[in-house]
Amino acid sequence: MDIAQRVKEVVSRQLNVRLENIKEDSDFVNDLGADSMASIELVAAFESEFDIEMDEDEALQVKNVGEAVKYIENVIKEQQA
């Protein structure tokens, strides 16, 4: 399963949004209803799913699903290097 699909599944679980409603350009706050607490929980869920550590301030700047995929791909590359 690719990173984009895994990101969407985590978002679906954490925000209680149907998987088919989550698109690459879905905004976490405006489209998916994430508030600040849900955003922090989402960061923790991504860290757990991908076994990575993210900079929380950087991670909270990510606004949509596509950006999250790119950010997580970069973190994985950095932490595997």
Secondary structure, DSSP 8 states (H G I E B T S, - for coil): --HHHHHHHHHHHHHT--GGG--TT-BTTTTT---HHHHHHHHHHHHHHHT----HHHHHT--BHHHHHHHHHHHHHHHH-
